[in-house]
Amino acid sequence: MCCYIFYECPGQTLNRQARSRYVVPAGCVAAMIAGCFIVRYDNPLTATLIVAAIAIFLIALTHPKAGFYLLIISTGYVDLVKRLGILAGNLTYGDVVVTLAIPPILCACICVGVVFQHVFQHRHLERWQYVILAVVFLLMISALLKDVSGGAGLLEGLRDFANSCAYFPLILIAGILFPKPEYVKQFIKFCLVIYIPVALYGIWQQIFGLNGFEIDYLHTGYTIVVSQLDDIRPRPFSTLNSPHALTVMMAVLALLAFFIHLKGSKRAAWQIPAGILFILGCWASLSRAGWVLLGLGVIGWIFFRRALTTTGFYGLVTAFLVMLIVNAACRPEWILFFGGRSALADAPTRPCPARS
């Protein structure tokens, strides 16, 4: 679809035929400007991504629900695009930062779009939504203070905050955009379908190894998994940023595929094969955290059938997390089961100053 700009002379009313002489296809002009920007940019892939990101941000501002779906796609494949940048020319650290900044900015645009909708439509939050908003706000403030005061500097702290806490508002936003169970099921179905290629690519990497451009990207040092070069065979990470992220995503999606009834009161025919595929993707990552999440998910599914056992389950999980935080200085040896210095193992013990 092409947009048009109409120019009329002041004080003169033009009929349709006369007006057509002054019609300028704005879409063509925008395409020419974008093409010039892409050609002049050092890395054409990064420039193309910037142009696409601007369009995506505008969609998220005007249609937050569509932006939420685009966020799922971007978080699943932005790291693959980042690595492909090494094939497009001179890849710099700035190109990597620009690429990875797209999902957090998109998340912010979704939140702003929801706020605009509530303002223009004169809608108000419900009481329980105000409670969630307060909790999310306090979590973000505490995380921001922790990241900024960690000694790594302001910019480094802001980067850590964007990576870990920028998505906290989605806890509230998701409930606003998907108020009915059928909307949630449609969204879950979309997530499962979108991440099927991620699972397939992870299995492919496990069987045939990483591609040449992925090894070249590891050599740049612009990645948190650069230590994989020390392994005889690097572990698969598919289109995501690390094997840990792959195994966690595959485990969560497998649980959704097995336990959520997407076709009325029963599962769709494709859910079981999709769940098996996600479990294979979890296996391909060679990380143990995913199997722990699968076990917890099965236990939770058993407990969630009754209100009393649900309350007991949440109590046990809360007590377990409190125990980890209180005993962080000791760092029990069994925490190494989660993978040594993996993100899951470091999360409860990161504040401890006694750690080496």
N, C-alpha and C positions, 0 to 999 in steps of 0.2 A: 504494500500500500504506500502511496506516495503523498506526502503532504504538500500543500501549496500555500504561497503567500500572495495575497491580492494587494495591488497598489492602485489607489484611486486618486485622481487629481482633486485638490481641495475645492470644495464648492461645486463639484460636478458629479452627477449621478450617472453611472455607466450601466448600460444594459449588458446582458450576458455575452453578446458577441464582442462588444467593445472591451469588456472586462477581460475576456480571454486573451487579448493582445498583451495584457500586463501581468499575466499569470507567470510566476516564477516557481519552478518545482523545487521547493525547499529541500526535499529529500536528496535530489541530485546535487545541490550545492553542499549539503552536509557530507555526502559521500565523497565529493571532490576534496573538501577540507580534510576529511579523515584519511583519504588516500595520500594526500601530500604529507600529512603528519607521519603516517606509517613509513613512507619512503625515506623521509629525512631522519627518522629515528635510528639509533645505532643498532638496536635489536628489533627487527620487524615484528617478531612474535609478541614481544612485550608491548609494542605500540598498538598492535591489533587488540591485545587484551585490554589495554587502557580504553580504547574506543568502545569495545563491547561492554566493559565495566560501567562506563558512563550511562549507556542505554539501560543496563540492568538496574543501576541505582535509581534511575528515573521511574522504571517500572515498579520498584519496591516502594518508592515514595507515593505513587499514585494508586498502586494495587498491592498492598502489603501481603495479601494471601498468595498472589502469584510470586512475589519476591521471596516468600518463605520456601516455596517449591524450588525456586532458582538457587536458594541458599544450600539446599540439600545437594543439588548438582555441583555447585562450586566447591563445597567442602569435600566432596568425593573425588574430584578430578583436578583441583587446582595444583596439587603437588606434581601430578603428571605433566601438566602444562609447564610448570616451573622447570622441570628437568628437560623437557623438550626444547626449552630456550637455548640450550647449549648447541643445538643443531642450527639455530637461526642466525648465529653470528657471535659477536663478542658479548658473552654473558657476564655481567657485573653483579656485585652484591646489591646494587640499587635495583636491578631488574628483579632479583629474588624478593626484595622487600616489597616492591610494587605488586608483584604477583600475590604474595601471601597476605597483603593488606586488603585484598578484595573481599574475602568473606567477613572480616570484622566490620568493614565499612558497610557492606550490604546488610549486615545485622542491624547496624545503627539506622540505616535508611528504613528498614522494616519497622523499627520502633517509632521513628519519627512519623512514618506514614500512618501507623495506628493512632498516634496522638492527633494527627491532623483529622482523621476520620471522626474521632470522638469530639473534637472541637467543632467541626463544621456540621456534624449531625446532632450536636447537643446531647451526646450520650455521656453517662456517668458510670464509673466503676462501681461494682457491687462491694459489699462489706468484706467478703472473703478475698476479693481481688486487692483491696487496699492492704490487707494483712500480708499477702504474698509480695506486693510491691515494697512494703516496708522491710520485709526479710531480705529481698533481693538487694535493696538499696544498702542495707547494713553489710551484707556480704561483700558487695562491690567496694564499699568504702574501706572495709578492713583489709581486703585483698590488695587494694591500691596502696594503702599506707604500708603494708608489709613489703610489697614489691619495690616501692620507691625508696624506702628506708633500709633496704637490704644491703646497701653498700656498693651496689653495682652501678649506680648512677641513675639519673632521671630517665634518660632515653631507654636504657636497658630495662628499668623498672616498668616503664610504660609499655615496652614491647612484651614483657612477661605478662603484664596485666591484660593486654589485648589478646594474647594467645590463650589465656586460661579463664578470664572472667568476662570477656566482652559478650559472651553468649548467655550470661545469667538472666538478662531480661526476657529471654525467650521462654522461661518458665511461666511468666505471666502472659506473654504475647501469644503463645500457643493456645492457651485456654480461651483467649479472646477471638482468635481467628478460626478456631475449630470448636465451637460451643456444643456441637451435637456428636454423639457416638459415631454416626455414619460418616461425618466429616473426618473424624480421627481415623476410621478404618480406611477411608480413601487415601489419606495421607500415608498411613503405614504401608498400604499396597504400593504406593508410588515409591517409597523408600526401598522396599524390597526389590522392586523391578530395577530401580536405578543402580543398586549396588550389586546386582548379579554379575555385570562385567568386571567389577572390582574383585569378586571372588574368583571368577574364571582366570583373570590375569594373574592373581596371586598363585593359583594352582599351576598355571603355565610357567611362572618364574621358578617355582619349586622343582618342576620337572626339567626345564631347559636352561635354567639360570637367568641372570639378569642380562638385559640388552646392553650393547656397547655404549649407547648414550647414557645409560644409567650408571655404568661404571665410571664413565668420564665425568659425570656430575659429582659422584662421590669424591673424585680426585680434586675437585675445585675447593673442597672444604666448606662449602656453603650449606652444610647439612648437619643435623644433630646425630646422624648415624654414620659419620665418617669413620668411626672405629670399626665398622664392618669390613673395611679394607684389610684389617689384620686377620680376619677369618679366612680359612681356606676357601670357603664358599659363602658369600654374603647371604643372609637370610632374606626371603622375599618380603617386600613391603607393598607390592601391587601399585595402585595409583595413589596411595596414602604416603605419609611422611616417614613412617617407621613400621617395623614388624609389630611393635606393641600396639600401635593404633589399628593395624590390620586385624590382629587377633581379637581386640576388644569389640570392634565393629562387627566382625563376623559372628562373635558370640551373641551379641545383643540382637542382631538380625535373625539368627537361628532361633532364638527364644521367641521372637515375635512371629516367625513363620510357623512354629510348632504350636504355640499356645493361643494365638489370637484368631478368632473365627471371623474371617473377612467376608464370608458369604452367608449372611443371615446368622443363624445359630450353629452353623457348621463351617468347617474349613473348605476353602477352595481346593480344587483338585491339584493345583500346581504348588500349593504351600509346602507339602511334605518334601517333594523333590528340591524345592528351593531351600528348605531348611537343611537338608542333607548337603547341598552344595555349599552353604555357608559354613557348615561344620568342617567340610573339606578345606575351605579357605582358612578356617581357624587352625587346622592341622598344618597347612602349608606355611604358616607364619613361623612355626617352630618356637612359639612363645607359650608360656604356661598360664599367663594371666587369663587368657580367654577360657581355658578349661575351668579355672576357678569360678569365673562368672557364670559359665554354663551350669556348674554344680549349684551355685547360689540361686540361679534362676529356677532350676527344677525344685529346689527346696522351697523357694518362695511361692511357686505355683501350687505346691501341696498345702502350704500354710494359708494361702489367701482364700481358701474355700470357705472359711468361717471367720466371723468377726473376732472371736477370742484368740484364735491361733494367729490371725493377722496382727493383732496388737502385740502378742508375744514375740512374733518374728521381728517386728520393728524394734521392740525393746532389746532383743538379743543383738541385733545389728548395731544399735546405738551404744550398748554396753561394750561391744567389741571395739568400736571406733574410739570410745573414750579410753579404753584400756590401752590401745595403741599409742594415743597421744600422751597419756600419763606416763607410760613406760618407754617413751621415745628415746631417752638417754641410754637405756640399757641395750637397745637394738637387739631383740631376741634373735637367736640364730635361725629360728624357723622362718623368719621373714625373708631369708635368702631364697626360700622356695619360690618366691614370686619373681626371681630373676636378678638378684644382686642389686645393682644400681638402676633397675628399671623404674619407670615412672610410678608404677603401682607400689613398689617397695619403698621408694623415696618419699611418697606423699605424706605418710603419717610421721616420718622421722626427719623431714627437712628442717623444721625449726630448731633441732637440737644442736647446740654449739659444740658438743663433745665429739661429733662425728668427724671422721677424717676424710 
